[in-house]
Amino acid sequence: MKMEGIPMKKIKQMMVPAFLISLFVPVYASAESDDFRDVEEDYWAADEINYLADKEIVSGYDDASFRPSETVIRSQAASMIVKALDLEIENRKNPDFSDVSKDFHAYDVVAAVWNEEIISGRNGAFMPMML
């Protein structure tokens, strides 16, 4: 596929939906990561979860669980996108969101996805804890 002449912003906008779709498409690679205690081998998304864990795009909780039924919030999605696209998170312009301070645990990934114009806020807020 020829990408020459396509603006980087457009390429990134095409990559994000492809990444999100890949979360639901079967992966036919053997999972090498340790299994999560709450993701059985026959779970419908076990291969995908283990694949993303192997690539260090997702991780589980300290208790060795993954909690696959929990909702993914915006700050978690931002983190997965940053890892999947291998985006630089240092020295990013402050997005000045009213609900994301510089001491917020995911400030750097929020700033990165905002700077790259992948995820934007609404009315001056990022809403990191929402869907």
Backbone hydrogen bonds in HBPLUS format (Angstrom, degrees):
<---DONOR---> <-ACCEPTOR-->    atom                        ^
c    i                          cat <-CA-CA->   ^        H-A-AA   ^      H-
h    n   atom  resd res      DA  || num        DHA   H-A  angle D-A-AA Bond
n    s   type  num  typ     dist DA aas  dist angle  dist       angle   num
A0006-ILE N   A0003-MET O   3.14 MM   3  5.67 161.4  2.17 135.6 136.8     1
A0010-LYS N   A0007-PRO O   2.97 MM   3  5.37 121.1  2.33 107.6 121.4     2
A0011-ILE N   A0007-PRO O   3.10 MM   4  6.51 155.3  2.17 151.2 158.8     3
A0012-LYS N   A0008-MET O   2.93 MM   4  6.20 164.1  1.96 158.3 161.4     4
A0013-GLN N   A0009-LYS O   2.96 MM   4  6.18 151.4  2.04 143.5 151.9     5
A0014-MET N   A0010-LYS O   3.02 MM   4  6.27 137.6  2.20 141.3 152.1     6
A0014-MET N   A0011-ILE O   3.13 MM   3  5.15 128.4  2.41  94.4 108.0     7
A0015-MET N   A0011-ILE O   2.97 MM   4  6.25 141.3  2.12 142.8 154.2     8
A0016-VAL N   A0012-LYS O   3.14 MM   4  6.33 156.6  2.20 155.6 158.0     9
A0019-PHE N   A0015-MET O   2.82 MM   4  6.06 153.8  1.89 153.5 160.9    10
A0020-LEU N   A0016-VAL O   2.93 MM   4  6.21 166.4  1.95 159.7 162.7    11
A0021-ILE N   A0017-PRO O   2.84 MM   4  6.00 158.4  1.88 150.5 156.5    12
A0022-SER N   A0018-ALA O   2.96 MM   4  6.11 146.9  2.07 139.8 149.0    13
A0022-SER N   A0019-PHE O   3.06 MM   3  5.03 116.5  2.48  92.3 108.2    14
A0023-LEU N   A0020-LEU O   3.13 MM   3  5.38 147.4  2.24 101.4 110.9    15
A0024-PHE N   A0021-ILE O   2.87 MM   3  5.57 158.3  1.92 120.6 127.1    16
A0039-VAL N   A0036-PHE O   3.11 MM   3  5.34 169.0  2.12 118.1 118.2    17
A0037-ARG N   A0064-ALA O   2.91 MM  27  5.95 158.0  1.96 160.6 161.8    18
A0043-TYR N   A0040-GLU O   2.95 MM   3  5.21 165.8  1.98 115.3 118.9    19
A0046-ALA N   A0043-TYR O   3.06 MM   3  5.17 172.0  2.06 120.4 120.2    20
A0049-ILE N   A0045-ALA O   2.89 MM   4  6.06 165.7  1.91 161.5 165.6    21
A0050-ASN N   A0046-ALA O   2.93 MM   4  6.05 169.5  1.94 154.0 157.1    22
A0051-TYR N   A0047-ASP O   2.85 MM   4  5.95 150.5  1.94 142.0 151.0    23
A0052-LEU N   A0048-GLU O   2.95 MM   4  6.15 167.8  1.97 152.1 154.5    24
A0053-ALA N   A0049-ILE O   2.90 MM   4  6.08 146.6  2.01 144.1 154.4    25
A0054-ASP N   A0050-ASN O   2.82 MM   4  6.00 154.0  1.89 145.0 151.9    26
A0055-LYS N   A0051-TYR O   3.04 MM   4  6.35 145.6  2.16 144.4 153.7    27
A0057-ILE N   A0052-LEU O   2.89 MM   5  5.26 163.1  1.92 165.7 162.4    28
A0058-VAL N   A0052-LEU O   3.41 MM   6  5.67 155.6  2.47 112.6 113.8    29
A0056-GLU N   A0053-ALA O   2.94 MM   3  4.80 154.5  2.01 101.4 108.9    30
A0061-TYR N   A0065-SER O   2.76 MM   4  5.39 163.1  1.79 158.3 164.1    31
A0064-ALA N   A0061-TYR O   3.01 MM   3  5.55 147.5  2.11 128.1 127.3    32
A0070-GLU N   A0067-ARG O   3.17 MM   3  5.80 167.3  2.18 120.5 124.5    33
A0076-GLN N   A0073-ILE O   3.03 MM   3  5.36 121.9  2.38 106.7 121.2    34
A0077-ALA N   A0073-ILE O   2.93 MM   4  6.25 159.3  1.97 156.7 163.6    35
A0074-ARG N   A0130-MET O   2.72 MM  56  5.81 148.9  1.82 166.7 172.5    36
A0078-ALA N   A0074-ARG O   2.84 MM   4  6.04 156.7  1.90 149.0 155.5    37
A0075-SER N   A0128-PRO O   3.02 MM  53  4.67 160.3  2.06 136.2 130.1    38
A0079-SER N   A0075-SER O   3.07 MM   4  6.25 152.2  2.15 137.2 144.2    39
A0080-MET N   A0076-GLN O   2.96 MM   4  6.29 158.3  2.01 151.9 157.1    40
A0081-ILE N   A0077-ALA O   2.95 MM   4  6.17 159.1  2.00 152.1 157.6    41
A0082-VAL N   A0078-ALA O   2.96 MM   4  6.16 163.2  1.99 151.1 155.6    42
A0083-LYS N   A0079-SER O   3.04 MM   4  6.26 161.3  2.08 149.0 153.7    43
A0084-ALA N   A0080-MET O   2.82 MM   4  5.97 162.7  1.85 149.9 155.4    44
A0085-LEU N   A0081-ILE O   2.89 MM   4  5.94 158.3  1.94 152.9 157.7    45
A0086-ASP N   A0082-VAL O   2.90 MM   4  5.62 108.1  2.43 130.7 146.6    46
A0087-LEU N   A0082-VAL O   2.99 MM   5  5.06 156.0  2.05 141.5 148.2    47
A0086-ASP N   A0083-LYS O   3.26 MM   3  4.87 148.9  2.36  92.2 101.3    48
A0100-VAL N   A0097-PHE O   3.46 MM   3  5.37 174.4  2.46 105.1 106.5    49
A0098-SER N   A0124-GLY O   2.76 MM  26  5.94 166.3  1.78 161.0 164.9    50
A0104-PHE N   A0101-SER O   3.02 MM   3  5.33 166.6  2.04 115.0 118.2    51
A0107-TYR N   A0104-PHE O   3.00 MM   3  5.15 164.6  2.02 123.0 121.3    52
A0110-VAL N   A0106-ALA O   2.98 MM   4  6.17 161.4  2.02 160.4 166.4    53
A0111-ALA N   A0107-TYR O   2.86 MM   4  6.05 165.6  1.88 158.0 161.7    54
A0112-ALA N   A0108-ASP O   3.07 MM   4  6.18 151.2  2.15 135.0 143.0    55
A0113-VAL N   A0109-VAL O   3.01 MM   4  6.24 169.6  2.02 153.8 154.6    56
A0114-TRP N   A0110-VAL O   3.01 MM   4  6.11 150.0  2.10 146.3 155.3    57
A0115-ASN N   A0111-ALA O   2.77 MM   4  5.87 164.0  1.80 150.5 155.6    58
A0116-GLU N   A0112-ALA O   2.97 MM   4  6.11 150.2  2.06 146.7 154.5    59
A0118-ILE N   A0113-VAL O   2.85 MM   5  5.16 162.0  1.88 167.0 167.5    60
A0119-ILE N   A0113-VAL O   3.29 MM   6  5.53 163.4  2.32 116.0 120.3    61
A0117-GLU N   A0114-TRP O   2.96 MM   3  4.95 156.5  2.01 105.3 112.3    62
A0122-ARG N   A0125-ALA O   2.70 MM   3  5.31 153.1  1.77 153.7 160.8    63
A0125-ALA N   A0122-ARG O   3.02 MM   3  5.31 157.5  2.07 111.5 118.7    64
A0130-MET N   A0127-MET O   3.18 MM   3  5.64 167.6  2.20 121.0 122.7    65
